[in-house]
Amino acid sequence: MLNAILPVIAATPVVEWDGLAPIIVVMGAAVLATLVEALPSAAVRSIVNGVIMLLSLVAALALVGWRLTAVSGGARRALAVGVLIEDRLSLGFQAVLLVIAILAALVVLGRAEPVDGSFAPQAADIPGSPQENYAMKTRYQRTEMYALLLFSTGGMMAFIAAGNLLMLFVALEIMSLPLYVLGAMGRRRRLLSQEAGFKYFLLGAYASAFFLMGIALIYGFTGTLNLAQITQLAAVAPGLDWMLLVGVAMLLVGLFFKVSAVPFHAWAPDVYQGAPAPISGFMASGVKVAAFAVLVRLSMMVTGLLSWDLSILLWAVIVATVLVGTFLGVVQTDIKRMLAYSSVAHVGFILVALVGSAPATSVAVLFYVLAYGVATIGAFALISVVREESADATVLGEATQLSAWDGLGRRHPVLGAAMAVFLMSFAGIPFTGGFIGKFLVFREGLQLGAGELVLLGLLASVATAFFYFRVIMRMFMVEPGAETASVGSGDLLTKAVVVLCAVGTVALGIFVQPVLALFA
């Protein structure tokens, strides 16, 4: 009996602390920020949790950069007995995610002020209740959004690096649950914000059920949850191919929901409109980084073996996504809903590079989500400080109607120019990151034999330019009117992030090779 136990004792599991360090730092900081919320002083909580949030994200980015220099070429290392994977794919997407998370954290920090911020004083208070009125009167502000943002970012990092289907599902829930709460934390128009959070939760649970059923079918076919082993068995295992095919299709449904691909996009316009603008920006960019990282990994492993069987599904989703995002974006009169449908169209453009499995696909998709993410964070940061006011100068909420943006660029030329840069990047105008991103994914689509999809993407890009330039024309070529929104003299941190994102968007369109060299 003792001899049987000794080999088990001798096989001590090895914990790869260096590879796990970035996720540990972010998740550990999230737990610490939760504990800090128990402190009685609101001022102390705000300062301490703000520092914890920013320092942990910067430290995690530094650790990811260190690991990127240590991992070369196509080397892949299994972490935590294969539950996570460390390679240049996962580290590259984690680096992009952390850059976006830092920008989003700065916006959240700037908009967490107790007087004119974007977040409810206490999210658990009933809208219009005496408790909420008292919290606003006393300028009370909780800071749970800092911890929730860290939990969601940590879940996204684990989602990107997951090498096991069960870990993939757990990470999906860790990144999603905080976003359901954050989406319902709007300071004004509370019922609209809570409706957004509830819709996101309800449809997210529905998508998670598809995802979990897909995992069950894949496990039933292969008898394993490890992605590498599933890929090996899928290539040789006979019989019951339908089970694997349906399982992978259900996995894709869950991922398509997260990136808001048609027909799983219905939540995006309502949630983007109702959620606080800083959270809308984080959802629109961070979630796409994580989901597309997994889609790239699956396309290079499991779905690459089933590309012929799944081609009809992928082509149908891409065509529908591009068309719906383009044509419904044209008719929107609310800028947040317009950007929501814009994000749907961008998902279709990125998916063009995933109709097959090519080694260069990861770099193209990675650059695209980086350029799109930086511009999106900047655009929603600017929306968060453009206010609708009553006759007595009481702030009513974010001014999202397009009519409220008339002449805004004339009154605030720097912010107007920054918004114009973001919109031109979305449209794919040269010398912006969006142009390079579209060029890279469309080039991949051509090399994969999807010339028809590339042509559709090019035509749709021309059409989407209409609603982007419509906003630019309103900002600069229309005289300010009675409905023109105001921008307060404060919010310096948020405005600094807007300018920083605009500079970054242009830099990504000019200094392309150094960025691509980091992830090649």
C-alpha positions, 0 to 999 in steps of 0.5 A: 500500500505504501509503495502505491502511495509513494509515486503519487507523493513524488509526483508533486505538481509544479506551479508555473508562477511566472506564467500565472503571475499576470492573472494572479496580480489582477485577480488578487487586486480584485479581491483586495479591492473588494476588502477595501470596500468594507472600510468606513471612509468613502474618501479613503476607499476611492483613493486606495481602490483607484490606486490598486486598480491602476497599479495592478493593471500596469504591473500585469502589463509589465509581467505580460511584456516580460513573458513575451520576451521569454516566449519565442516563435511557436513555443507553447507551454501548458500552465496549471496542468494544461488548464491554461496555455502560455504562447505568443498568441495568448500573451499578445492578446493579453497585452492588448487587453491590458492596454485597453483595460488601463485606458478604460480604468482611467476613464472609470476613475475620471467619471467616478466623481460623486457630483457629476459622475457616470455611476450611481452612488449605490447601485443597490438603491432603488431609483428615486428612493429616499436612500438614493436621494440622500446619497446624492445629497451627501455626495456619497459614492461607492467604488465597487466598479473598480473591483468589478472591472478588475474581476472582469479583466482577470476573467478575460485574461484567463479566457484568452489563455484557456487551454481547457474547455471547462476553464473556458466556461469558468473564465467566460462567467468570471468576465461576464458577471461583473459586466452585467452589474456594471451595465446597470450602474448608470447614475442617471436614467437608472431604469434604462441602465438597469434594463440594459444590465438585465437584458445583458444578463438574460441573453448572456445566460442564454448564450452560456447555455449554448456554450455549456451544451457545446462543451458537453457534446465535444466531451461526449465525442472525445472524452477530454476537455483539453483543447490540444487533445481534442484537436488530436482526437478530432483528426482521427476519431471515427464515428459520431462526427455530428456530435463534434460538429454540433458541439463546436457550432454551439461553442461558436454561438456562445462566442458570437454572442460575446462579439455581437455577431448577427443573429446574436447581436440583439443585446448590443444596441440596448446595452450600449445605450443604457450602460454608463458610457465608460462601461459601454466602451470597455464592453465594446472593446475588451470583450471583443479582444477576449472572444476573438482571441479564443476564436483565433485559437479555435480556428487554428486548432479544432475548427480548423479541422472542421472548416469545410463543414462550418464554412456555410455557417461562418459565411452566413454569419459574416454576410448577415453581420456586415449587412445588418451592422451597416444598414441599421447603423445608417438609420440610428439617431442615437450615437451610442446605438450607432456605435453599437451597430458600428461594432457589429459591422466591425465584427463582420470585418474581423470574421473575414480573416477567420474563414480558414486557419492561417498562422498570420491570422492572429497578428491581423486580428490582434492589430484590428482589435487593438486599433478598434479598442483604442478608438472605442475607449476614446469615443465612449470616454468623450460621450461620457462628458457630453452632457444634456442639461435642463434650463436650470443647468441641471445635468440630465444625463449623457447627450446621445441624440445626434442633434445634441452634437450640432456645432460641438466641434466648434465649441470644443475643437480639440475634443471634436477633432479627437472624435473625428479621428475615432470616426475616421478610424472606424471608417478605415481612412488612411493614417489611422489604425482602423485603416491598417486593421482593415487592410490586414484582415481583408488581406488574410481573407483574400489569401484564404480564398474569401474574395467575395467576403472581402468585396462585401466588406469593402462595399460596406466600409464605404456605406458605413462611412456615411454615418461616421462622416454625418457626425463629423459634419454635425460637429463642425459644419452645423451651427450650435443650436438650442439642443447642442450639448455642453461639456463641463470645464472639469473631467480633465482625466477623462479628456486627457484619455480622449486625447491620448486615444486620438494620438494612439489611433493616429500612431497605430496608422503610421508606426505599423511595423514596430507594433506588428513586430511586437506580436509577430 
